[in-house]
């Protein structure tokens, strides 16, 4: 922190110390709310899956197709959304996305068949794919290096809170007034958030409430250029050849299926294998999401602490990945143990490790690339992760119909080992020229 003392404590004419403002933290907590709402919307169907399966006679393969439709469009929109956000800007891009996904969630309440649910889930994914590239881009624009992983942990933890909130509230709404009203509830939340977002977020150089000390702190802590040194086709060609891009892409592709497995299939698993009613799912299914929330902050806090103590940014992030992959292995025996409470405890440990790893994976683009391509790199990783996750989701549905959940738990436990090996082999600190360009700005 000594390197930031001149920026953090600026002296006014009277000798009083002026501390940086907190506009950036208002922004990241608004992004946290967006992520919470994003997950409430996508989890509504998963939480209701046991009820909808009985009412519409859905097989696990049918469920896999519906969930896979969301994931496929979600994956495509990560790439498309990243490019759009880099072109149009974070403020307008996320506002349009929230309006779209809210409308699609509301319309899902009209579905009454496999095709209907699949179509509306596909359209929902088209909007929700903007959230993470947009939030990552906002963090790259607004946070210095030593605060960046904590900022990512804050907005990313909204996924766990949203998952827990959905597990607690959606069953109650469905049992009280009907399942269609559950989709109406989740869809309306995004429209409320939209008004908050347009008030809170403006670009850094035009924000009416950012102070000069805060602006100085942010700019001093930038270790990536605001703009790439190359333009046009050359810029995209350099990204395609970058080992850091491939490390981020492959790392995400091999870890995200873990999250989607637990997010989409946990309520159905508790119903199928453990005999849980919808009320019991509401009582217990939220707990693993809280463990994931703790994982977000664990990874963000540890990597930030290491950086403040002199460890290089990239080494700190990679170190957290290396340690975090080990707890994810706890998910492997979860389907085998007799006690449902022990099974939930093991799933909690696995999701805690995953969330810590994921926080690093989402921070890498803003650590390693200029701001004008952060959305694109994040989008590329989301595209790859979404495609692999879609295949994994479809495979889980087919495997459960034919065998059991055990092979899926095994695969979800082993994938992070390969993901960690990939990022350790490929990701490297950017060349000094990038940092020099940043300081020159």
C-alpha positions in Angstrom: 0.0 0.0 0.0 3.0 2.4 0.3 3.1 2.8 -3.4 -0.4 4.4 -3.3 0.1 6.6 -0.3 0.5 9.8 -2.4 -2.8 9.1 -4.2 -4.8 7.8 -1.3 -4.0 10.7 1.0 -4.1 14.0 -0.8 -3.6 17.1 1.2 -5.9 20.1 0.8 -4.8 23.7 1.3 -5.8 23.6 5.0 -3.6 20.5 5.6 -6.6 18.1 5.9 -6.2 14.8 4.3 -8.6 14.0 1.5 -9.4 10.4 0.9 -10.7 9.0 -2.4 -14.4 8.8 -3.0 -16.4 5.5 -3.1 -18.2 5.9 -6.5 -16.5 2.7 -7.8 -17.8 0.7 -4.9 -21.4 2.0 -5.5 -20.9 0.8 -9.1 -19.7 -2.7 -8.2 -22.5 -3.2 -5.7 -25.0 -2.3 -8.3 -23.3 -4.9 -10.5 -23.7 -7.3 -7.6 -27.5 -6.6 -7.7 -27.6 -7.3 -11.4 -25.9 -10.6 -10.9 -28.3 -11.6 -8.1 -31.3 -10.8 -10.4 -29.7 -12.5 -13.3 -29.4 -15.7 -11.3 -32.9 -15.5 -9.8 -34.2 -15.3 -13.4 -32.2 -18.3 -14.7 -32.7 -20.4 -11.6 -36.5 -20.0 -11.6 -36.9 -22.9 -14.0 -34.3 -25.1 -12.3 -35.9 -24.7 -8.9 -39.4 -25.4 -10.3 -38.1 -28.4 -12.4 -39.4 -31.1 -10.1 -42.9 -29.5 -10.1 -42.8 -28.9 -13.9 -41.5 -32.4 -14.6 -44.5 -33.9 -12.9 -47.1 -31.5 -14.5 -45.7 -31.8 -18.0 -44.2 -35.3 -17.8 -40.7 -34.1 -18.6 -37.8 -36.7 -18.7 -34.3 -35.8 -17.7 -33.4 -35.7 -21.4 -36.2 -33.1 -21.8 -34.8 -31.1 -19.0 -31.4 -31.3 -20.5 -32.7 -29.9 -23.8 -34.5 -27.0 -22.0 -31.4 -26.1 -19.9 -29.1 -26.7 -22.9 -31.1 -24.2 -25.0 -30.4 -21.5 -22.4 -26.7 -22.4 -22.2 -26.3 -22.4 -26.0 -27.6 -18.9 -26.5 -25.9 -17.8 -23.4 -22.6 -19.0 -24.7 -23.1 -17.2 -28.1 -24.1 -14.0 -26.4 -20.9 -14.0 -24.2 -18.9 -13.5 -27.4 -21.4 -11.3 -29.2 -22.1 -9.4 -26.0 -18.4 -8.8 -25.3 -17.9 -7.3 -28.7 -21.0 -5.1 -28.4 -20.0 -3.9 -25.0 -16.5 -2.9 -26.3 -18.2 -1.0 -29.1 -21.3 0.5 -27.4 -20.1 0.9 -23.9 -20.9 -0.7 -20.5 -23.8 1.6 -19.5 -26.1 1.2 -22.5 -25.1 -2.4 -23.2 -26.1 -3.7 -19.7 -29.2 -1.6 -19.7 -30.5 -3.1 -22.9 -29.5 -6.6 -21.8 -31.4 -6.3 -18.4 -34.5 -5.1 -20.2 -34.4 -8.0 -22.6 -33.8 -10.8 -20.1 -36.5 -9.4 -17.8 -39.0 -9.5 -20.6 -38.1 -13.1 -21.6 -38.4 -14.2 -18.0 -41.9 -12.7 -17.8 -42.9 -14.5 -21.0 -41.6 -17.9 -19.8 -44.7 -18.0 -17.5 -46.7 -18.5 -20.7 -44.9 -21.7 -21.7 -46.7 -25.1 -21.5 -44.5 -27.5 -23.5 -40.9 -28.6 -23.9 -40.6 -26.5 -27.0 -42.1 -23.5 -25.3 -39.8 -23.6 -22.3 -36.8 -24.2 -24.6 -37.6 -21.2 -26.8 -38.0 -18.8 -23.9 -34.9 -20.2 -22.1 -33.0 -19.7 -25.4 -34.2 -16.0 -25.6 -33.4 -15.5 -21.9 -29.8 -16.6 -22.5 -29.4 -14.1 -25.3 -29.9 -11.3 -22.7 -28.1 -12.8 -19.7 -24.9 -13.4 -21.6 -24.1 -9.7 -21.4 -23.9 -9.6 -17.6 -20.4 -11.0 -16.9 -18.5 -9.4 -19.9 -20.2 -6.1 -18.9 -19.3 -6.4 -15.2 -15.8 -7.4 -16.0 -15.4 -4.5 -18.3 -16.7 -2.1 -15.7 -14.2 -3.5 -13.1 -11.4 -3.0 -15.6 -12.4 0.6 -16.1 -13.1 1.5 -12.5 -10.7 -0.4 -10.2 -6.9 -0.4 -9.6 -5.0 -3.7 -9.6 -5.0 -4.2 -5.9 -8.8 -3.9 -5.6 -9.8 -5.6 -8.8 -10.1 -9.2 -7.5 -12.2 -8.1 -4.6 -14.5 -6.1 -7.0 -14.8 -9.2 -9.2 -15.6 -11.3 -6.1 -18.3 -8.8 -5.1 -20.2 -8.8 -8.4 -19.6 -12.5 -9.0 -20.9 -13.4 -5.5 -24.2 -12.2 -6.7 -24.6 -15.5 -8.6 -24.5 -17.4 -5.3 -26.8 -15.0 -3.5 -29.2 -15.1 -6.5 -29.2 -18.9 -6.5 -29.9 -19.0 -2.8 -32.6 -16.4 -3.1 -34.3 -18.3 -5.9 -34.2 -21.5 -3.9 -35.8 -19.8 -0.9 -38.5 -17.6 -2.7 -39.5 -19.3 -5.9 -41.0 -22.5 -4.3 -42.9 -20.4 -1.9 -44.4 -18.2 -4.7 -45.2 -21.3 -6.8 -46.9 -23.1 -3.9 -48.8 -20.0 -2.9 -50.1 -18.5 -6.1 -48.9 -20.8 -8.9 -45.6 -21.4 -10.8 -46.4 -19.0 -13.5 -46.3 -16.1 -11.0 -42.7 -17.2 -10.1 -41.6 -16.2 -13.6 -43.5 -12.9 -13.3 -41.7 -12.1 -10.0 -38.2 -12.9 -11.3 -38.8 -10.9 -14.5 -40.0 -7.8 -12.7 -36.8 -7.5 -10.6 -34.6 -6.7 -13.6 -36.9 -3.7 -14.6 -36.4 -2.2 -11.2 -32.7 -2.7 -11.4 -32.6 -0.9 -14.8 -33.6 2.4 -13.2 -30.9 2.1 -10.5 -28.2 1.3 -13.1 -28.9 4.3 -15.3 -28.6 6.5 -12.3 -25.5 5.0 -10.7 -23.3 4.2 -13.7 -21.5 6.6 -16.1 -18.1 6.3 -17.8 -15.1 7.1 -15.6 -14.1 10.3 -17.4 -17.7 11.6 -17.4 -19.1 10.5 -14.1 -20.7 13.4 -12.3 -19.9 12.1 -8.8 -16.3 10.8 -9.1 -13.8 12.9 -7.1 -10.3 13.9 -8.2 -8.6 11.8 -5.6 -10.6 8.7 -6.6 -9.8 9.3 -10.2 -6.1 9.6 -9.4 -6.2 6.4 -7.4 -7.9 4.5 -10.2 -5.6 5.7 -12.9 -2.4 5.1 -10.9 -3.5 1.5 -10.3 -4.1 0.7 -13.9 -1.6 -1.9 -15.1 -3.2 -2.4 -18.6 -3.6 0.2 -21.3 -6.9 1.7 -22.0 -6.5 1.0 -25.7 -4.7 -1.6 -27.8 -1.6 -0.6 -29.6 -2.9 -2.2 -32.8 -6.2 -1.7 -34.6 -8.5 -3.6 -37.0 -7.6 -7.1 -38.2 -4.2 -7.0 -36.6 -5.7 -6.6 -33.1 -7.9 -9.6 -33.5 -5.1 -11.7 -35.0 -2.9 -10.9 -32.0 -5.6 -12.0 -29.7 -6.0 -15.2 -31.6 -2.3 -15.9 -31.2 -2.1 -14.9 -27.5 -1.3 -17.7 -25.1 -3.0 -15.7 -22.4 -6.2 -15.7 -24.4 -6.0 -19.4 -24.8 -5.2 -19.9 -21.1 -8.3 -17.9 -20.1 -10.5 -19.6 -22.7 -9.5 -23.1 -21.8 -9.5 -22.5 -18.1 -13.0 -21.2 -18.2 -14.2 -24.0 -20.5 -13.0 -26.6 -18.1 -14.4 -25.1 -14.9 -17.7 -23.6 -15.8 -19.4 -27.0 -16.4 -18.9 -27.6 -12.7 -21.0 -24.6 -11.7 -23.7 -25.3 -14.3 -24.0 -28.9 -13.1 -24.7 -27.8 -9.5 -26.8 -24.8 -10.5 -29.1 -26.6 -12.9 -29.2 -30.2 -11.5 -28.9 -29.8 -7.8 -32.7 -29.3 -7.2 -33.6 -32.2 -9.5 -30.9 -34.4 -7.8 -32.3 -33.6 -4.4 -35.7 -34.6 -5.6 -34.7 -37.8 -7.6 -31.9 -39.2 -5.4 -32.7 -37.8 -2.0 -36.5 -37.7 -2.1 -36.8 -34.0 -1.3 -40.2 -32.2 -1.8 -40.3 -28.7 -3.2 -40.5 -27.3 0.4 -37.5 -29.4 1.4 -35.6 -28.1 -1.6 -36.4 -24.5 -0.5 -35.1 -25.3 2.9 -31.7 -26.8 1.9 -30.8 -26.0 -1.7 -29.7 -22.5 -0.9 -26.9 -23.6 1.4 -24.3 -24.6 -1.2 -24.8 -21.2 -2.8 -23.7 -19.5 0.4 -20.6 -21.7 0.4 -19.9 -20.5 -3.2 -20.4 -16.9 -2.0 -17.7 -17.4 0.6 -15.4 -18.9 -2.0 -15.7 -15.7 -4.2 -14.5 -13.6 -1.3 -11.9 -16.0 -0.2 -10.2 -16.0 -3.6 -10.5 -12.3 -4.0 -9.2 -11.5 -0.6 -6.3 -13.8 -0.7 -5.1 -12.7 -4.1 -5.5 -9.1 -3.2 -3.5 -9.6 0.1 -0.7 -11.3 -1.8 -0.5 -8.4 -4.3 -0.3 -5.9 -1.5 2.6 -7.9 0.0 4.6 -7.7 -3.2 3.6 -10.8 -5.1 3.1 -10.1 -8.8 -0.5 -9.9 -10.0 -0.4 -12.9 -12.3 1.5 -15.1 -9.8 -1.1 -14.3 -7.0 -4.0 -15.2 -9.3 -2.4 -18.5 -10.4 -1.5 -19.4 -6.9 -5.2 -19.1 -5.8 -6.2 -21.3 -8.8 -3.7 -24.0 -7.8 -5.0 -24.2 -4.3 -8.7 -23.8 -5.1 -8.9 -26.7 -7.5 -8.3 -29.2 -4.6 -11.6 -28.6 -2.6 -13.6 -29.1 -5.8 -12.6 -32.8 -5.6 -14.9 -33.1 -2.6 -17.9 -33.3 -4.9 -16.9 -36.7 -6.3 -18.1 -38.8 -3.3 -21.2 -36.6 -2.7 -23.4 -38.9 -4.8 -22.1 -42.0 -2.9 -22.4 -41.1 0.7 -25.5 -42.3 2.6 -26.2 -39.2 4.6 -27.9 -36.4 2.7 -26.3 -33.9 5.1 -22.8 -35.1 4.4 -23.6 -35.0 0.7 -24.6 -31.4 1.0 -21.5 -30.6 3.0 -19.3 -32.1 0.3 -21.1 -30.1 -2.4 -20.6 -27.0 -0.3 -16.8 -27.6 -0.1 -16.7 -28.2 -3.9 -18.6 -25.0 -4.7 -16.5 -23.0 -2.3 -13.4 -24.1 -4.2 -15.0 -23.5 -7.6 -16.0 -20.0 -6.7 -12.6 -19.1 -5.5 -11.1 -20.4 -8.8 -13.8 -18.7 -10.8 -13.0 -15.3 -9.3 -9.5 -15.6 -10.6 -10.7 -16.7 -14.0 -13.0 -13.7 -14.3 -10.2 -11.3 -13.2 -7.5 -12.5 -15.7 -8.9 -10.5 -18.7 -8.7 -7.2 -16.9 -5.2 -8.1 -15.5 -3.7 -9.1 -18.8 -5.4 -7.0 -21.6 -6.1 -3.4 -22.6 -9.5 -2.2 -21.5 -10.9 -2.0 -25.1 -10.6 -5.7 -25.5 -11.5 -6.9 -22.0 -15.1 -7.5 -23.0 -14.1 -9.4 -26.1 -11.6 -11.7 -24.3 -14.1 -12.3 -21.5 -16.7 -13.0 -24.2 -14.5 -15.5 -25.9 -13.9 -17.4 -22.7 -17.6 -17.3 -22.0 -18.4 -18.7 -25.5 -16.0 -21.6 -25.0 -17.3 -22.2 -21.5 -20.9 -22.1 -22.6 -20.4 -24.6 -25.5 -18.6 -27.1 -23.2 -21.2 -26.5 -20.5 -24.1 -27.1 -22.9 -22.6 -30.4 -24.0 -22.1 -31.3 -20.4 -25.7 -30.4 -19.5 -27.1 -32.5 -22.3 -24.8 -35.4 -21.4 -25.9 -35.3 -17.7 -29.6 -35.6 -18.8 -28.9 -38.6 -20.9 -26.6 -40.2 -18.4 -29.0 -39.8 -15.5 -31.8 -41.3 -17.6 -29.7 -44.4 -18.3 -27.4 -44.7 -15.3 -27.2 -42.4 -12.3 -25.8 -39.0 -11.1 -22.5 -40.6 -10.0 -20.6 -40.2 -13.4 -21.6 -36.5 -13.5 -20.3 -35.9 -10.0 -17.0 -37.6 -11.0 -16.5 -35.5 -14.1 -17.3 -32.3 -12.2 -14.7 -33.1 -9.7 -11.9 -33.9 -12.1 -12.3 -31.1 -14.7 -10.7 -28.4 -12.5 -7.4 -30.4 -12.3 -7.1 -30.0 -16.1 -8.2 -26.4 -16.0 -5.6 -25.5 -13.4 -2.8 -27.3 -15.4 -3.9 -25.3 -18.5 -3.7 -21.8 -16.9 -0.4 -22.6 -15.2 1.1 -23.7 -18.5 -0.2 -20.9 -20.7 -0.8 -17.7 -18.7 2.1 -15.3 -18.4 2.7 -11.7 -17.2 2.2 -9.3 -20.2 5.3 -7.7 -21.7 6.6 -4.6 -20.1 5.5 -2.5 -23.1 1.9 -2.9 -22.1 2.5 -1.6 -18.6 4.6 1.2 -20.0 1.8 2.2 -22.3 -0.5 2.3 -19.3 1.8 4.5 -17.3 2.2 6.8 -20.3 -1.5 7.5 -20.2 
